Amino acid sequence: MLKVQNIQTYYGNIQALKDVTIEVAEGEIVALIGANGAGKTTTLMSICGITPPRSGEIFLDGDPIHDFSPENIVKKGIVQVPEGRRIFPDMTVLENLEMGAFLRTNKRQIQQDLNYVMTLFPILEKRQSQLGGTLSGGEQQMLAISRALMARPRVLLLDEPSLGLAPLIIKQIFEIIRQINKESSTTIFLVEQNANQALKLADRGYVMENGRITLVDSAANLLSNVDVRKAYLGI
């Protein structure tokens, strides 16, 4: 469904991604793990068109999208939940969710999706008139995921959804991610430093080091890989 082929991405003269190739099948959860600065977020930014690759290709359902603008990539069905949430702090919860549906026109479907995300995260229904910036970190992450879902993504890109959250909230967030994947068949590409949680959730995984993919395998095999356990799982 999503194919990243031999992309090279730069910040000025500094090369951040080197011949990165990743494939994500429809309905899969695929995790990308690696240390800080490995190039994980840059990979998502390249897919989204925010930091386009200098060379290489990106395909959705076989169609090239690497020359598309970010808004046209969203129209095609690829939506990112950015690192650090990046909700609109001075807008209400409801207004944040409505922003997620900015490119949509079917009001009935939008209302259906509003009802759905508030079923996923009941706290958002209680907080819908509250300013986004007054929510806790966990609630903001729930809002960021819900805002992305309001765009009806076919591929949901998640960048460090566990960052800065308490263990109980992390557990809840990851359970909801699994639920989204199962209930709506949304394909999920997950970037996460919490390798243990990510690989327990994912079907397959990629390991990135210094801008390169160094390992790809089933999530179960990566969890039991001695080198992965030593480098990323603290075992």
N, C-alpha and C positions, 0 to 999 in steps of 0.2 A: 504493500500500500504506500508506504513512505520509503524512499530510497535516497540515501546520501552517498554520492559516488566521487571518491578521490578529491574532496574539496580542500582547498588551501585558503585560509583566511588570515588576513593581516590587520594589525593596528599600526598604521603608518608603515615603517620599514620592519616592524617586528612581526615575525610569523607566529601566529597563535595555533593554527591547525595545519597539520601536515598529512596530506593524502588520507583524510578521514573517510572511511566507507562504513555505512551503517544501514541495515535494513530492518524495517518494522512491518510485520504482517498485520492484516486487518484483524481487529479484535484482541491483539496481543497486549501484554504489558511488558515493556522492555526497559531495563534499567541501564544507565550509564554511570559507572562509579569511577572514582579517582580522587587524588589528593587535591587540596586547594591549588588553584592556578594551573591545573592540568589541561584546561581548555573545555570543560564541560559546558559552562554557561555560553561560551563563544559558539559551541556547536548549536545550541538552541537559537542563539541570535542569528546565526547563519541560516538556519532553517526558516526562521521568521522573516528574513529579509532586512533585519535591523542592521546587521553587520554582514553584508553580502560576501560570499566567497569570491576571491580574486580569480580562481579557476576551479574546475570541477563542476558537477551537476547535481541538482536535487529534483527528484520526481515525486509526484503524488498521483497514484493510479496510472503510472506510466507517462504522465504529462509533465514536461519540465516547468519548474516554478522558480528556478534560481534567479531569474531576471524580473520576477514579479515584485511589486511594491508590497510593504507590510500589510496594508489594508486589503489588497487583492489576495494575499495569502490567507488572511482571515476569512475572506469571502469564499475561498476554496475549501475552508473547513479546518484549518490548522490554527489553534489558539493556544497561547502560552499563559501560564500562571507564573509571573516573574519571581525571582529571588527577592525576599524581603517584602513580599505581598504587594506593595505599591498600590494600595487602594487609594481612593480620593478622600483624604481625611476631612475635608470641609463639606463633604456631601453626605447625605443620609445613607443608611444601608440600602434603602429602596432605590435611591437615585444611583448608587453604585451599581446595583443589579440592572437597572434600566440602561445604564451606559454599556453594559455587556451586550445588550440587544440593539445597539445603535444602528447596525447595518440591516436590521430586520424590519419588515413592515406588517407581518401577519399578527395582528393584536391578540387574536384568540390563542395562537400558539405561544406568543410571548407570555400571556397570562398562565397558560398551562405550565410553562417552564418555570415561572415564578413560584407557582404552587409546588412544583417538583423540588426545587432547591430548598424551599422552606420546610419541606418534608424531610429532606436529607439533613438539614441543619435547623432544627426547630428554634434554636436560640435567635436566628436571624429574623424570624417572624416577630418575636418579642421585641427585637431591637430595631425594627425596620425604620422607625422615625428618629433613631439615634444617629449622631454624626459618626462616620466611620473611624475618625481619629480617636474617638473615646472608647473604642472596643479594646478588649485584651488582645494579646498577640495571637492566641489560638482562635479567637473570634474573627480577627482580621484575616487569618489564613482561610478560615471557612468562607468568609466573604469573597476573598480573591478567587478561590476555586469556583464558588457559585457564580461570580461575575463572568468567569470564563465559560461556564456551562450555559449561560444565557445567550452566548453566540452560537449555540448548537454545534459544538466542534465534532468533527469526525476523528480528528487526532488531537488529543489534549497533551500539551507539553508542560511538565511540572518541574520547576527549578527549585530544588532544596525545600520541599514543603515542610520538613521537620525542623528547619533552622530556628533556633532560639525558643523552642517550645518544650513544655514539661512532658515527661514520659507518658503520662496518661492521655494527654492531648494528642501526642504523636500517634499513639495506638489508635485513637479514635479517627484521626485524619486518614491513616493508612487503611483502616477498615472501610471508610467511606470511599476511598479511591478504588478499592476492590469492588465495592457495591456499584459504583458508577460504571466500571468496566463490564460487570456482569449484566446489569439491568438494561443498559442502553447500548451495549456492544461498542462503546467508545474505545478506540485504540489509544493506548497511553504510552508515552515516552517520558521516562522519569529520570531526572538528574538528581543524584542524592549522595551526600557525603556519609550518611548513615547507611553504610553498605549492607549491614546485617538486615535491617528493616527492608531496604530496597530489594535485596535478593530473595527474601522470604515472600515478598509480594509478587515479584516478576516471574514471567515465563522464561525469559532469556536475559542475558546481561553482556555488556561490553565493559572492558577496563581501559581507561585512558591514562597515559603517562606522557607528559611533556608534549601535548598536542597530537599524539599518535594513539591509535587503537592498538593495544598490545595483546589483547586476549578477548575472545568471544566464545561463549558456551551457554549451555542451559544454566538457569539460575541455581538449580540444585547442584550442578557440578562445580560452579564457581564458589558456592558456599562451602564445599568440601575440599576445594583446591588449597593445598598447603601454602603456596605463595600468597594467594589472596587472603587467606585467613591471617597470615602473619602481617601483611602490609596494611590491610583495611579493616579487619575484624578484631584486631588486638588479641589474637589467640596464638 
